[in-house]
Amino acid sequence: MSRQASGLMAWVIQRATAVYLALFLTYLLIQFTFNAPADHAALVAWVAHPVVGLGLVLLVPLVLIHAWVGIRDALIDYVHVLGLRIGLLTLFAFVFIASGLWAFKAIITAGLQG
């Protein structure tokens, strides 16, 4: 794959993930504006609903992919010292993986409690 195709693929991934993020965050905004859970138990029950749980489970990797593509492109474009760039990419990769695992654990735990 050429470098230009790689740039095109990153652009497509950013746009595709942005569409889902915009739609789901709009849903969350409407949900919490007009039908906010009254307490923690209601929030857990809401997260335990299969459609909401699936939406949140999809949200996590798509946010992480969206963030990874953006950070990766920024670091490749603006950090010219190779060792620093690799170190920062590695750091962000670990942070994103840990964040994703934590988010999945929270969603699954809430889903099982509901």
N, C-alpha and C positions, 0 to 999 in steps of 0.2 A: 504494500500500500504506500502510495507516495505521501510526502509531507502535506501536500495540499489536500488530499483526501482525508488525512488524519485531522486536519483543521476543520474540514467540512463535517466530519463525524462528531467532533467535539461540539460544533455549532448545533448540529441536529439534536444531540443528546441534551444540551442546555435548553433548547426550545421545547423538546418533548417533555422533559421533567418540569419545566416552568408551567406548561399547560396544566398538568395534574396539580401542581402545587397551588396555582392560582384558583383552580376550581375547588379543591378541597379546603383551602383556607377561606374562600368565600362561603362555603357551606358552614365551616366552623364559626365564622363571624355571624352569620344569620342565626345559627343554632344557639349560640351563647347570648346573642342580643335578645331574641324573642322567646327562647325556651331553655334558659340556663338551669342546670341542675341546682336544686335547693341546698344540698349538702354533699358531703363526701360520698355517702352511700349511693345517692342518686347519680353522682358522677361515675362511680365504679360500675353501677348498673348500666349506664349509658355506654361506657367503654366496652362492657361485656356484650352488648348487642352485636350480632355477627357482622352486620353491614358496617357499623362504625369501627369495630375491631379490625376488619379487613382493610378499611380505608386508612386506619392508623398504621397497620403493618405495611401497607404499600407506601405510606408517607415517609417512613423512616429511611428505607434505602434510596428512595428518590431524592430526598433532601440531601442525603450523604453523597449521592452521585452528582447532583447538581453542584454542591459545594466543592467536591473533589475536582470536577472539570474546571470550575472557575479558579480555584486556588492553583491548580496545576498549570493552567495557562498563564496566570499572572506570574508565577514563579519562573516558568520557562522564559517568559518575555522580559522580566525585569531583574532577575537575579542571575548575574553573569558568571559568578564564581561557582564552578561545577560542584565542588565539595559542599559548599553552603546550600546550593540548590537541592542536592541529593539529601542532605541532612534535614532540610525543611520539608521536603516531600515525604521523607520517612516519618518525621514527627507528625505531620498532618495525617498521614495514613494511620498511624497508631491511634491518634486522637479520634479520628472518624470511626475506626473499627470499635474502639472502646465505647464511644457514644452510641453507636448502633446497637451493640450488645446490651448496654444499659437500657436503652429505649425499648428494645424487644422484651427484655425482662420485665420492665414496668407494665407494658401493654398486656403481656401474657399473665402476669400476676393479677392485674386488675380484671382481666377477662375471666380468670378462674375464681375470683372472689365474688363476681357478679352473679 
